Amino acid sequence: MIEASDLEQALDALRAGGVIAYPTEAVWGLGCDPDDDRALTRLLRLKAREPAKGMILVAASIGQFAPWLEGLPMALHAPLVASWPGPTTWLVPDNGRAHRLVRGDHDRVALRVSDHPLVVSLCEAFGGPVVSTSANRAGEPPAISADQVLATFGADLDAVLDGPLGGLERPSTIRDLVTGRVLRS
């Protein structure tokens, strides 16, 4: 059960351009509004992550990704529908909707529809996708507990949405939608 006050605090932080932490399927994630330039810049700075790498967007449903999927050939929708919700992140050709810091130096945007109840509640309440990047500084292992997140980022976070991980041992598989190639298994 998600505490309403925790969810409201996370939503307030997202809407105010903040950076939050929350559990995902396998590791803790950092998130922000995927359209907020200052929040994206701040998140990258906190992680010491190269902007060229890009970041994943996570949503509660495929419908929340409609603006990012506009213009995608219908034949390419089948793998998305077949694997979502679930632990597959798809690299989808960017139709111009993705923020440059979300996309990085790529012509694809990384999208995942989560089946983690807390992530689903967060995205539903927010009204759309949020950034989902592992909660760690570049080159370090991702956090697997709220305590690890707080030890690394502490007061630099605007909210921590506490809860259990989703039970997976590894972060999501990343696949290219056009080629089918697996980039992370």
trRosetta pair geometry for C-beta under 8 A, 3 or more apart (Angstrom, degrees):
i j d omega theta_ij theta_ji phi_ij phi_ji
2 6 6.6 -124 -179 71 79 114
2 7 5.3 64 149 -51 121 121
2 117 7.5 -156 -37 129 112 100
2 118 5.8 141 -87 -115 120 81
2 121 5.3 -164 4 94 163 167
2 161 7.7 -3 -147 -173 110 104
2 163 6.7 -31 -101 -78 81 137
3 6 4.2 79 74 6 101 108
3 7 6.9 180 88 -7 52 85
4 7 5.7 -59 -147 42 34 110
4 8 5.9 34 155 -21 69 108
5 8 5.6 -52 -142 38 30 112
5 9 6.3 34 155 -22 63 105
6 9 5.8 -53 -149 34 29 111
6 10 6.5 27 153 -16 63 106
6 159 7.8 137 -168 -178 63 110
6 161 5.5 118 156 -132 105 65
6 162 6.3 -93 -145 31 149 80
7 10 5.7 -55 -149 37 32 111
7 11 6.2 31 153 -18 66 107
7 121 6.3 -71 -119 136 136 118
7 122 6.8 -145 -138 -93 91 67
7 125 6.1 95 169 19 117 172
7 161 6.7 61 -93 -129 51 115
8 11 5.6 -54 -144 38 32 111
8 12 6.2 35 155 -21 66 104
9 12 5.8 -51 -146 35 29 112
9 13 6.4 31 153 -19 62 106
9 159 4.7 163 131 -126 94 126
9 161 7.8 175 77 -83 94 76
10 13 5.7 -55 -150 36 31 112
10 14 6.4 32 152 -19 65 104
10 20 4.9 76 -144 -138 89 156
10 22 6.9 55 -133 -69 147 121
10 122 6.3 -57 119 -126 141 107
10 159 4.4 -173 -94 122 56 145
10 160 8.0 -93 -85 81 100 8
10 161 4.4 9 -69 -65 147 114
11 14 5.6 -52 -146 35 33 111
11 15 6.1 27 158 -14 66 109
11 122 7.6 -167 -71 -148 82 69
11 125 5.5 -84 -85 129 133 118
11 126 6.0 -160 -121 -84 88 73
12 15 5.9 -60 -145 42 28 108
12 16 6.1 17 158 -12 64 115
12 18 7.9 29 111 19 62 136
12 159 7.4 123 63 -55 84 144
13 16 5.9 -66 -144 44 27 105
13 18 3.5 -77 -178 69 83 142
13 19 7.5 -72 158 50 117 22
13 20 5.2 120 97 -66 137 106
13 158 3.7 151 -145 118 122 119
13 159 4.0 -148 -10 -5 153 119
14 18 6.3 -76 -64 57 25 85
14 20 6.3 -44 -61 -9 85 129
14 31 7.3 -17 -100 119 109 102
14 32 6.6 168 -128 -150 73 44
14 33 5.4 122 -179 -54 82 87
14 126 5.7 -42 108 -118 159 120
14 130 6.6 -68 -128 -114 136 124
15 33 7.4 98 -93 -63 28 131
15 126 7.9 -164 -58 -135 85 82
16 158 7.3 -161 75 -175 114 154
17 32 7.5 24 -169 -164 43 112
17 33 6.7 -65 -107 25 47 125
17 36 5.0 -170 -121 -176 80 147
17 38 5.5 15 -171 81 130 113
17 39 4.6 -148 -167 -58 67 105
18 32 6.9 -152 101 -119 38 93
18 39 6.7 7 54 -119 9 112
18 157 7.9 76 170 -179 106 51
18 158 3.0 -55 -170 35 136 166
18 159 6.5 83 119 3 142 94
19 30 6.0 1 -180 -175 105 105
19 31 7.2 157 -157 79 61 35
19 32 5.0 -41 -103 -71 65 111
19 39 6.2 163 -65 -162 76 86
19 42 5.8 -137 -37 110 126 112
19 43 5.0 160 -113 -85 125 85
19 46 6.3 166 131 -2 171 156
19 156 7.4 -16 71 140 129 81
19 157 5.9 -100 99 -128 89 61
19 158 5.8 122 51 8 51 101
20 30 7.2 157 83 -156 41 56
20 31 5.3 -24 65 64 89 87
20 32 7.1 150 17 -78 75 56
20 157 6.5 82 -128 -170 32 101
20 158 6.0 -65 -74 67 69 88
20 159 4.4 -19 -116 70 102 91
20 160 6.9 172 -165 -86 76 30
20 161 6.2 40 168 -12 124 100
21 28 5.8 16 -178 171 103 115
21 29 7.0 166 -152 87 58 43
21 30 5.6 -33 -97 -99 71 64
21 31 7.6 149 -98 17 24 78
21 135 5.3 59 -135 -105 109 141
21 143 7.8 -5 -161 69 131 147
21 146 7.5 132 115 -128 126 71
21 149 4.6 129 176 -174 159 145
21 153 6.8 154 -54 61 136 147
21 157 5.4 -37 -11 -133 105 149
21 159 7.6 -163 30 100 64 54
21 160 4.8 -9 62 -118 102 77
21 161 7.1 -167 91 27 51 70
22 28 7.0 167 88 -156 25 75
22 29 5.8 -22 66 62 74 90
22 31 6.3 -17 22 10 111 124
22 118 6.3 -164 -178 131 114 121
22 119 6.7 138 127 -86 131 74
22 122 6.4 -2 -136 -59 171 161
22 160 7.5 168 -73 -164 53 49
22 161 4.0 2 -102 60 100 112
22 163 7.3 14 -162 35 79 106
23 27 8.0 -153 -148 125 63 23
23 28 5.5 -53 -100 -103 55 69
23 29 7.4 105 -153 15 11 81
23 116 7.1 -150 112 -177 82 144
23 118 6.2 60 63 63 90 147
23 119 8.0 -110 91 -47 58 93
23 146 7.8 -62 -55 -60 101 84
23 161 7.7 -121 12 97 70 85
23 162 7.7 47 -15 -162 109 34
23 163 5.1 -128 31 79 125 82
23 164 6.2 -159 116 111 169 21
23 165 4.9 -127 -170 -86 120 51
23 166 7.1 163 142 -26 101 74
24 27 6.1 2 53 65 104 54
24 28 7.0 139 10 -130 82 17
24 29 4.6 61 -30 -20 121 119
24 58 7.3 -132 -122 -93 121 167
24 114 6.9 -107 -149 -124 89 134
24 116 5.7 -154 -158 -12 46 164
24 119 6.0 53 -118 -63 70 137
24 132 6.2 98 -89 -165 141 124
24 165 7.1 2 70 -140 42 76
24 166 6.4 -48 142 -4 43 119
24 171 7.9 38 97 -126 131 80
25 87 5.2 -168 136 -96 170 105
25 114 6.8 -155 -43 -144 103 96
25 115 7.4 57 -91 56 114 79
25 116 5.3 -132 -68 -57 66 117
25 165 7.1 40 146 179 19 81
25 166 3.7 -56 -130 57 47 140
25 167 7.3 -56 -170 48 67 61
25 168 4.5 23 149 16 97 127
25 171 7.6 114 73 -136 101 44
25 172 6.6 86 50 -61 139 88
26 87 7.5 68 -25 -130 112 131
26 165 6.3 41 -147 -176 14 122
26 166 6.6 -51 -45 55 44 96
26 168 3.9 -65 -75 86 97 99
26 169 6.4 -6 -135 89 114 11
26 170 5.6 -45 -146 95 162 15
26 171 5.0 -143 66 -79 134 42
26 172 7.5 -171 11 -36 122 56
27 134 5.3 3 109 -131 140 98
27 135 6.9 -165 147 31 97 84
27 142 3.9 23 -171 124 147 137
27 143 6.6 116 -177 71 91 50
27 144 5.8 -70 -126 -90 68 68
27 165 7.0 19 -71 -125 14 125
27 171 5.8 -30 9 -77 118 95
28 134 7.3 84 80 -161 57 60
28 135 4.0 -38 107 27 100 135
28 142 6.6 -179 49 165 70 96
28 143 4.1 -32 43 89 126 102
28 144 6.6 -164 -10 -98 92 18
28 145 7.2 -70 -38 41 130 12
28 146 7.2 147 -101 -81 143 45
28 148 7.1 173 17 77 143 106
28 149 5.0 -106 139 -66 161 121
28 165 7.5 -87 -59 -88 63 98
29 58 7.6 30 152 -2 172 147
29 132 4.6 -19 -169 -157 152 77
29 133 6.3 124 -157 60 88 29
29 134 6.2 -68 -108 -104 63 29
29 135 5.7 -178 -134 -33 7 91
30 43 5.8 159 133 -150 123 106
30 46 7.0 -169 -158 92 161 133
30 47 6.8 -156 41 -62 154 114
30 131 7.3 -17 110 109 70 106
30 132 7.9 144 67 -146 41 34
30 133 5.4 -30 59 69 90 85
30 134 7.4 18 11 105 87 20
30 135 4.9 125 -40 -94 86 75
30 153 7.6 144 -95 -75 123 164
30 157 7.8 -126 -126 -109 98 107
31 43 7.8 -30 -177 -116 8 144
31 58 7.6 -74 -106 38 129 112
31 122 7.9 87 80 148 163 146
31 130 4.3 42 -177 146 129 118
31 131 4.8 163 -143 73 63 71
31 132 5.6 -7 -88 -84 104 53
31 133 7.5 154 -80 21 53 70
32 36 6.2 -104 152 60 108 118
32 39 3.8 -179 176 154 137 119
32 40 6.2 -163 85 -71 135 51
32 42 7.4 129 -86 67 161 101
32 43 5.1 -134 -4 -48 134 135
32 130 6.9 159 67 -167 18 92
32 131 5.0 2 46 31 68 124
33 36 3.9 68 78 -5 113 116
33 39 5.4 85 42 55 85 157
33 126 8.0 -167 -100 -170 79 127
33 130 6.9 -58 -94 -124 33 78
33 131 7.6 7 66 -6 11 99
34 40 7.3 65 -143 -78 38 115
34 57 5.4 16 -91 -107 154 113
34 98 7.8 -63 164 -143 119 68
34 99 6.0 -174 161 10 73 123
34 102 5.3 41 -161 -81 99 143
34 128 7.9 -112 32 125 112 112
34 129 5.8 1 -1 102 143 100
34 130 6.5 -179 -30 -145 95 28
34 131 5.2 146 -83 -54 81 82
35 99 5.9 176 -114 -57 44 125
36 39 3.8 43 100 20 121 116
36 40 6.2 160 86 -16 64 85
37 40 5.9 -59 -146 38 27 110
37 41 6.2 25 157 -18 64 109
37 99 7.2 -165 -85 -158 67 132
37 101 7.2 127 -134 2 61 136
38 41 5.7 -55 -146 38 30 111
38 42 6.2 30 156 -19 65 108
39 42 5.7 -55 -146 38 30 112
39 43 6.3 32 155 -21 65 105
40 43 5.8 -53 -147 34 30 112
40 44 6.5 28 155 -16 63 106
40 55 7.7 -158 -144 22 97 143
40 99 6.3 -151 -57 122 165 147
40 101 4.1 119 150 95 137 146
40 102 6.8 -87 -126 -52 137 74
40 131 7.0 146 -106 -59 82 154
41 44 5.9 -57 -151 37 29 110
41 45 6.3 29 152 -19 64 108
41 101 6.8 -106 -65 -107 61 162
42 45 5.6 -56 -148 37 32 112
42 46 6.3 36 153 -22 66 103
43 46 5.7 -51 -148 32 31 113
43 47 6.5 17 157 -6 64 109
43 49 8.0 -20 128 36 75 125
43 55 7.7 24 114 -84 134 163
43 131 6.5 95 130 99 175 154
43 133 7.0 118 159 41 123 132
44 47 6.0 -64 -148 46 29 103
44 49 4.9 -105 -148 65 70 94
44 50 7.9 -75 -165 95 112 7
44 51 5.6 23 -153 -81 159 77
44 101 6.6 -107 -38 -167 138 120
45 48 7.2 22 -172 -76 33 45
46 137 8.0 -116 144 -98 57 76
46 153 6.2 37 -177 -126 122 111
46 156 5.5 151 -122 146 117 137
47 133 6.7 -47 -71 121 161 132
47 136 7.0 57 -139 87 92 46
47 137 5.9 171 -162 -124 47 42
47 138 5.9 91 149 -42 82 78
48 137 5.1 30 29 -163 114 91
48 138 4.5 -109 95 14 89 109
49 53 6.1 -91 173 44 101 134
49 55 7.9 78 124 -75 154 102
49 133 7.2 -50 -48 168 171 150
49 138 5.1 159 -88 -69 57 110
50 53 5.1 99 77 -16 90 102
50 138 7.3 85 -12 -111 75 151
51 101 5.6 -67 -150 -130 103 81
51 104 6.3 172 151 -121 55 73
52 104 5.1 71 167 -172 29 99
52 105 4.1 -2 -153 -10 85 118
53 104 5.1 -116 84 -119 21 150
53 105 7.9 14 -46 20 20 90
54 101 7.7 153 -119 158 51 36
54 102 6.2 35 -156 150 82 36
54 103 5.3 -58 -115 151 118 19
54 104 2.7 -98 -47 -5 80 116
54 105 7.4 -125 -38 25 98 50
54 106 5.4 -43 -33 18 148 120
54 109 7.5 -150 -168 -125 134 53
54 110 6.4 129 131 1 120 111
55 101 7.3 10 11 137 113 75
55 102 5.4 -78 55 -137 91 58
55 104 7.4 131 -10 -41 57 105
55 110 7.1 -130 123 53 28 120
55 131 5.2 14 130 -154 138 107
55 132 7.5 156 165 60 97 40
55 133 4.6 -63 -141 -64 108 119
56 89 5.5 -59 -127 -137 127 140
56 110 4.3 -71 -105 112 68 119
56 111 7.3 163 -162 -84 75 17
56 112 6.0 8 -179 5 121 111
56 131 7.2 113 78 -164 53 58
56 132 4.8 -51 93 72 104 87
56 133 6.3 151 32 -77 85 63
56 172 7.8 123 -136 52 162 134
57 65 7.6 135 107 -105 125 99
57 68 7.3 178 66 -61 153 165
57 98 7.8 -137 -23 -120 136 102
57 102 6.3 25 -51 -163 105 132
57 109 6.8 6 9 162 119 108
57 110 6.7 148 17 89 68 65
57 111 5.4 -17 67 -108 97 66
57 112 7.4 170 88 28 50 67
57 129 4.2 38 173 161 110 141
57 130 7.1 160 -152 81 71 23
57 131 6.3 -53 -100 -100 61 44
57 132 6.8 104 -149 16 15 89
58 111 8.0 149 -90 -161 32 50
58 112 5.1 -23 -109 74 75 94
58 113 7.5 133 -163 -110 63 20
58 114 5.0 34 -174 -32 114 115
58 119 5.8 -53 140 -176 136 127
58 123 6.7 -121 116 -68 80 135
58 129 6.1 154 74 -152 32 89
58 130 6.1 -24 59 63 85 73
58 131 7.8 50 15 157 83 12
58 132 3.8 42 -12 -17 121 142
59 62 7.5 120 95 -88 133 20
59 64 3.8 -176 -164 82 129 129
59 65 5.4 -145 5 -46 162 90
59 111 7.2 -5 3 -165 113 94
59 112 7.5 168 24 89 71 45
59 113 5.3 -40 74 -105 88 69
59 114 7.2 169 67 10 34 82
59 123 5.2 148 -153 -170 42 152
59 128 7.0 -49 -120 -179 101 47
59 129 4.1 -54 -76 -88 91 88
60 64 5.8 92 45 -20 75 146
60 113 7.1 4 122 -153 12 84
60 114 7.1 -39 -100 53 40 89
60 119 7.4 -180 -87 125 71 72
60 120 4.5 97 -130 -149 91 65
60 121 7.8 128 -105 -30 126 15
60 122 7.9 -179 -65 68 107 58
60 123 3.8 -175 -33 88 94 118
60 124 4.6 76 -74 -54 173 79
61 64 5.2 113 61 -6 73 95
61 85 7.7 -63 -104 -64 46 107
61 113 6.2 35 -139 -141 14 125
62 65 5.7 -60 -165 37 47 109
62 66 7.9 86 139 -58 65 69
62 69 7.6 19 178 -21 88 158
62 80 6.2 111 -123 144 125 115
62 81 6.7 -7 -70 -93 166 67
62 84 5.7 121 -65 98 101 144
62 113 5.6 -49 -63 -65 63 149
63 66 5.7 -2 -167 -38 49 109
64 113 7.8 139 46 -108 108 95
64 123 6.3 6 -127 163 174 119
64 128 5.2 158 -162 -136 104 52
64 129 5.5 140 139 -45 118 78
65 68 4.8 -61 -171 50 80 112
65 69 5.3 71 127 -21 95 110
65 111 5.5 73 -124 -161 142 142
65 113 7.3 -97 -16 -66 127 98
65 129 6.6 60 -82 -48 74 130
66 69 5.8 -69 -136 46 27 103
66 70 6.6 54 160 -54 64 87
67 70 5.9 -23 -151 -12 33 117
67 97 4.9 154 141 -141 94 150
68 92 6.6 90 146 89 104 140
68 94 7.8 -55 -157 -129 85 59
68 95 6.8 154 -165 29 39 107
68 97 4.9 -140 -97 82 57 139
68 98 6.4 60 -124 -60 105 87
68 109 6.0 -105 -160 83 123 146
68 111 6.2 155 114 -80 149 141
68 129 7.8 6 -14 2 139 151
69 72 4.7 -61 -170 11 70 132
69 77 7.2 75 -173 -101 132 95
69 80 7.7 -53 -112 -13 136 179
69 92 6.8 -58 -98 179 72 153
69 95 7.7 86 -173 -6 5 138
70 95 5.6 -163 74 107 79 167
70 97 7.1 107 35 -42 108 137
71 95 4.8 137 50 -125 128 135
72 76 5.2 -104 169 76 103 123
72 77 6.5 121 111 -63 118 82
72 92 6.7 -39 -99 -169 138 113
72 93 6.9 153 -106 53 89 100
72 95 7.2 -98 -49 -55 78 127
73 76 5.0 87 70 3 83 103
73 77 7.9 -138 104 -16 49 82
74 77 5.5 -41 -160 11 47 119
75 78 6.6 -33 -175 1 42 113
76 79 7.0 -41 -170 27 53 102
76 80 7.5 51 142 -12 67 109
76 92 7.9 125 148 -134 129 90
76 177 5.6 69 -169 158 112 115
76 178 7.1 -20 -117 -89 131 59
77 80 5.5 -65 -162 41 48 115
77 81 5.9 42 150 -20 81 109
78 81 5.9 -59 -143 39 29 108
78 82 6.1 27 160 -19 66 112
79 82 5.6 -58 -141 40 31 112
79 83 6.1 6 168 -2 67 115
79 90 7.0 134 113 -107 112 138
79 175 7.8 -107 159 103 140 138
79 177 6.4 176 71 -138 134 81
79 180 7.9 -159 -94 -105 160 83
80 83 6.6 -77 -146 45 22 93
80 84 5.7 -8 172 3 66 123
80 90 6.0 -75 -96 -2 87 164
80 92 7.9 29 -80 -86 128 124
80 111 8.0 1 -127 97 118 121
80 113 7.9 88 -179 0 89 120
80 177 7.3 3 -56 -121 96 124
81 84 6.7 -65 -121 46 19 95
83 86 5.5 -113 168 61 66 125
83 88 4.2 -32 160 43 135 146
83 90 7.5 130 71 -52 138 114
84 88 7.1 -108 -66 60 70 100
84 112 7.4 176 -107 -167 107 51
84 113 3.7 67 -162 49 122 124
85 113 4.5 -105 -104 123 71 98
85 114 5.9 1 -160 106 112 21
85 115 3.8 134 126 -68 118 84
85 120 7.5 -5 -128 -85 159 117
86 113 7.4 32 23 81 52 83
86 115 5.6 20 -79 -14 43 125
87 112 7.6 3 -148 -157 29 130
87 115 7.8 -70 -40 26 67 105
87 168 5.8 111 -92 -88 153 162
87 171 7.9 175 -166 163 108 37
87 172 4.3 -158 -177 -113 72 79
87 173 6.3 85 125 10 87 80
88 112 6.7 176 91 -123 40 95
88 172 6.1 174 -95 -174 12 106
88 173 5.1 -22 -114 67 69 100
88 174 8.0 148 -166 -93 57 25
88 175 6.3 -15 -168 14 104 115
89 110 5.2 16 168 -176 117 99
89 111 6.8 158 -158 75 70 29
89 112 4.2 -52 -98 -62 73 113
89 172 4.5 102 -19 113 97 133
89 173 6.9 -174 28 88 73 45
89 174 4.6 -24 75 -103 107 73
89 175 7.4 152 81 22 55 64
89 184 8.0 13 52 57 116 114
90 110 7.3 162 81 -149 35 52
90 111 5.5 -25 62 63 85 85
90 112 7.2 146 12 -80 68 60
90 174 7.9 168 -87 -155 17 56
90 175 5.8 -28 -112 71 63 85
90 176 7.7 89 -164 -146 65 13
90 177 4.7 56 -179 -64 112 102
91 106 7.5 -82 -156 161 119 145
91 108 3.9 39 174 150 96 145
91 109 7.3 154 -152 69 57 25
91 110 5.6 -27 -94 -91 68 69
91 174 6.6 56 -35 177 99 94
91 175 6.9 -143 15 101 85 37
91 176 4.7 -32 60 -110 118 59
91 177 6.1 -148 76 -3 55 82
91 183 7.1 53 -19 0 134 141
92 108 6.0 140 63 -160 29 86
92 109 5.6 -32 63 62 87 79
92 110 7.8 151 15 -99 77 19
92 111 5.5 -4 4 14 125 121
92 177 5.0 34 -97 3 61 147
93 107 6.6 -13 -142 137 71 90
93 108 5.9 -56 -94 -104 32 73
93 177 7.3 -106 -12 66 73 120
93 178 6.4 65 -45 -48 104 124
94 97 7.0 -148 -166 43 77 68
94 98 4.8 -81 -132 24 114 121
94 103 5.4 19 -85 -116 153 133
94 106 7.5 126 -19 110 126 80
94 107 5.8 -136 27 178 104 47
94 108 6.0 -174 -26 -122 86 15
94 109 4.8 100 -88 -25 91 99
97 109 7.6 -65 75 -16 88 163
98 102 4.9 -125 -175 85 97 117
98 103 4.3 112 116 -56 129 105
98 109 3.9 -172 -71 -90 152 137
99 102 4.4 87 60 5 88 106
99 103 6.9 -173 84 -2 43 89
100 103 5.8 -61 -141 46 30 106
100 104 7.9 125 165 -55 56 11
101 104 7.2 35 -165 -71 31 51
102 109 6.3 27 125 -137 106 104
102 131 6.7 -133 -109 -101 99 102
103 106 5.6 -140 171 63 78 82
103 107 7.7 26 -176 -111 121 14
103 108 7.3 160 -148 82 88 33
103 109 5.3 -60 -97 -88 83 83
106 109 7.7 160 94 -68 114 40
108 176 7.0 -83 -109 -131 167 85
108 177 7.7 166 -143 22 123 98
110 174 6.7 -30 -134 -136 119 113
111 129 7.6 -69 -133 -115 89 153
112 132 7.1 -76 52 59 118 142
112 172 5.7 -22 -113 -165 152 176
114 119 4.0 -28 104 102 160 138
114 120 6.0 -143 91 -58 99 74
114 123 7.3 145 37 -5 115 140
114 132 7.8 142 -57 -75 128 166
115 120 7.1 10 -147 -51 24 123
115 166 7.4 111 85 -154 78 140
116 119 4.1 64 76 15 107 113
116 120 6.5 179 82 -14 51 85
116 166 4.3 -91 -100 -78 102 128
117 120 5.6 -56 -144 37 30 113
117 121 6.3 30 158 -19 65 105
118 121 5.7 -52 -147 36 31 111
118 122 6.3 35 153 -21 64 106
118 161 6.4 155 174 138 121 119
118 163 4.5 167 -71 63 154 163
119 122 5.6 -53 -147 35 31 115
119 123 6.3 24 158 -13 66 107
119 132 7.5 25 -137 -98 128 137
120 123 6.1 -59 -145 41 27 104
120 124 6.1 27 157 -19 64 110
121 124 5.8 -56 -143 38 28 111
121 125 6.1 21 161 -14 64 111
122 125 6.1 -64 -148 41 23 105
122 126 6.0 18 157 -15 64 114
122 130 6.6 -51 132 6 115 145
122 161 6.5 42 -86 -177 127 176
123 126 5.6 -56 -138 42 30 110
123 128 6.8 -90 -167 107 82 18
123 129 6.2 -1 -137 -108 117 34
123 130 6.1 -133 -94 1 82 96
124 127 7.7 33 173 -72 28 33
126 130 6.0 53 71 -55 172 110
134 142 3.8 -81 -174 -107 123 123
134 143 7.6 158 173 26 81 70
134 171 6.7 -62 -76 -91 118 143
135 142 6.0 89 55 -161 59 82
135 143 4.2 -44 94 31 109 117
135 148 7.6 120 109 108 116 97
135 149 4.9 -18 155 -111 148 99
135 152 7.1 140 155 68 89 140
135 153 7.1 -86 -167 -13 100 136
136 140 4.6 -152 180 85 110 94
136 141 6.2 -144 -119 102 151 28
136 142 4.5 -111 -24 -102 127 46
136 143 6.0 178 -67 -19 80 75
136 152 6.8 -77 -123 -162 45 169
137 140 4.8 52 60 15 79 126
137 152 6.5 -154 -23 -167 95 120
140 152 7.7 172 103 -122 153 136
142 171 7.2 90 13 -59 160 123
143 148 3.8 173 -141 106 96 115
143 149 4.5 127 141 -65 169 70
143 152 6.4 -128 -67 11 124 137
144 148 6.3 51 41 25 53 152
144 165 6.6 -24 -163 -55 77 147
145 148 4.7 101 58 4 80 99
145 149 7.2 -141 98 -3 47 85
146 149 5.5 -53 -151 36 38 115
146 150 6.2 33 154 -16 69 106
146 160 6.0 98 -147 169 106 133
146 162 5.2 1 -84 -117 150 96
147 150 5.9 -57 -146 40 30 108
147 151 6.2 33 154 -22 65 107
148 151 5.6 -52 -144 35 31 113
148 152 6.4 21 159 -12 64 109
149 152 6.1 -67 -153 41 27 103
149 153 5.9 -32 173 31 67 111
149 157 7.4 32 154 -42 106 157
149 160 6.5 142 107 -126 136 122
150 153 6.8 -76 -120 60 23 73
150 154 5.4 67 -175 -90 63 56
150 157 7.8 -89 -104 24 61 135
150 160 6.9 -21 -71 -78 95 160
151 154 7.1 29 -125 -54 8 92
153 156 4.8 -102 -176 60 79 108
153 157 5.0 71 128 -37 121 104
154 157 7.1 176 99 13 20 94
157 160 5.9 62 123 -58 146 86
165 168 7.5 -114 154 41 107 65
168 171 7.7 116 110 -92 127 16
168 172 8.0 56 111 -72 166 55
171 184 7.2 -15 91 139 105 137
172 184 7.7 74 98 94 58 116
173 182 6.4 -49 -173 -143 106 105
173 184 6.2 -176 -149 95 42 72
173 185 5.5 8 -121 -131 97 42
174 182 7.2 113 80 -164 55 59
174 183 4.5 -51 100 67 106 102
174 184 4.1 49 26 35 104 99
175 180 6.6 -21 -178 -162 114 36
175 181 6.8 163 -155 84 68 40
175 182 5.3 -35 -99 -101 83 58
175 183 6.8 176 -96 11 26 82
176 179 4.5 16 98 44 128 96
176 180 6.6 -33 76 20 81 15
176 181 4.6 18 29 51 117 88
176 183 6.5 91 -35 -32 88 110
177 180 7.8 16 -169 -70 17 45
182 185 5.2 37 162 -69 135 92
